[in-house]
Amino acid sequence: MLVRRWRIGILIGLAAAITPLGMTSADAAASSPHITAQPNNVMVDTSIGLTGVRFPAHSTFTIKECSTTAWIAPQDPCSANNAVSVTTNSRGRFRASIKAGVCANGQRGKEPTSVICYIGKPQPTGVDTLSLIGAARVTVTYP
C-alpha cells in the first residue's frame, strides 16, 4: 500500500512538472507581464500614460525608457534620467505616467526625426544578460 501511494505521488509530481512544458507561446504571452503606452507615438517631453498588467502583486519597481529590449550587462541602453517608480495592486496592475525622451542609440523610426524606444522593467535574465520586462514600444519624434 505504501509503495502504491509513493508511485501515485511520483506520477502527480511528474504531471505537474510536465504541464508548463506543454504551454504554447500564446499561453506564455498571455501570462507574461505587459505594459501598454498611450499614446505610443509622441513628441519628445510629452506625457505618456502607462498601464501594466500581470506583474507580481503588491510589488514596487522601476520602469525605464530604453533603446532595446535585451542587452549584455556592461551595456546600459536605458536613460538614467527617464524612469518612474510604480507599485502594483493586489492583481498585479499599475498605472503611471512618464515623459517621452529620445532614447540614445535607438532605432530610427519612419520619419527622419523619430526614434523607437521601449518602456519596461529592466531585469536580469541570465548571468550577464538583462531584458526589459513588459516592454511597450513607443515612437518619439523630435524637432
N, C-alpha and C positions, 0 to 999 in steps of 0.2 A: 504494500500500500504506500509506503514511504517513497519507494522508487518511482511509482506511478505519479505521485504528486510532484516529485522532482522533475520528471520528464515533461509534465504539463507546464510547470513553471518555466522550464527552458524554452518550450515552444512559444509560450506567450511572450517571453523576453525577445526571442528572435523575431516574432511577428512585429513587435513594437519597433525594433531596430531597423527592419527592412522597409517599413511603411514610408519613412521620409525619403528613402532612395527611389521609390516609385513615383514621387511627385513630379509633375510636369513643370516646365519652365513657367507656364501660365500660373500654376499653383504657387510657385515660389514668388513670382512677381506680385501676385495678389496679397501675399502675406508680408512682403518687404516694405520697409518704411518708404514714404513718398512725400515729397514737398511739391505743392503747386504754387506758382508765382503769378500774380495778377496785378498789373498787366505783365506780359512776358516780352514785350518789345517796347523799350522806353528810351527817353533821352537821359543822358548822364545826370546824376543828382536828383532824379525823380524817385519818389517813394514807391516801393513795390510791396504789395500785401502777400504774405506767406501763410499757407495753410499746410500743416504737417499732419500726417496720419500714420498709424501702425508703428509708432515708436514705443519704447518701453514706457509704461505708465509711471506717473509721478517722478519723472527724471528731469534734470536740468543739464543743458549742454549748450555749446556754442555753434551757431550757424555762420558759415563764412561764404564769401564770394571768391571763386577760384577760376582759373583759366582752363582746368581739365578736371576729369572725374577720377583719375587714378595716377599715382606717381610713386617714385622711389624716394625713400626717406631723406636723403640730403637735399632734395629739391623742395621748394616751398612755393607752389603756384597760387597760394591763397593770399588775398590782400589783408595785411595786418591791420589796416585802418577800417576795413569794412566787415564788421562782424556784429552779431547780436546774440545775446543770451536768451534762451527760451526754456520754459518749463511745461511739460506735458500734463494733461489732466488724467483722470482715472482710466480713460480709454486710449491713452497714448496719442492724443491730439494736441496741437498747439496752433495759435495764431500769433503772428508778429509782423513787423514791417522792417524793411531795410532800404537804404538809399542806394540806387544803382551807381556803380562805379565802373570805370573802364579797367577790366582785369588785365594785368600785364601779360604779354605773350599769348593772349587769347587768339583763337582762330578768327579770321576776318569774316564778317557777315556779307550779305548780298550787296549792301551799299558800301562805298569806299570809306565812309566814316562810321563804320559799325564793327562791333566785336561781339563774339559769342562768349558768354560767361555762364558759370554754373553756381548755384547756391545750394549748399547742403552741409552736412555734419562730417568734418574730417575725422577719420577713424582708422587706426592701424588694421590691416587685413592680413599681414604676414610679418616675417622677421624684419624686413626693411621696405615694406610697401604700405601705402595708405590709399584709401578710397573716400570719395565724397558720398556719404550715405544719404539716400533720398533725393539726390540731385535734381533740381529744377533748371531747365535751360532757359536763359534769358539773352535776348539780343539788345545790346546797349549801343545807342548812337551818340555821337558827339559832334560839336561844331567843327 
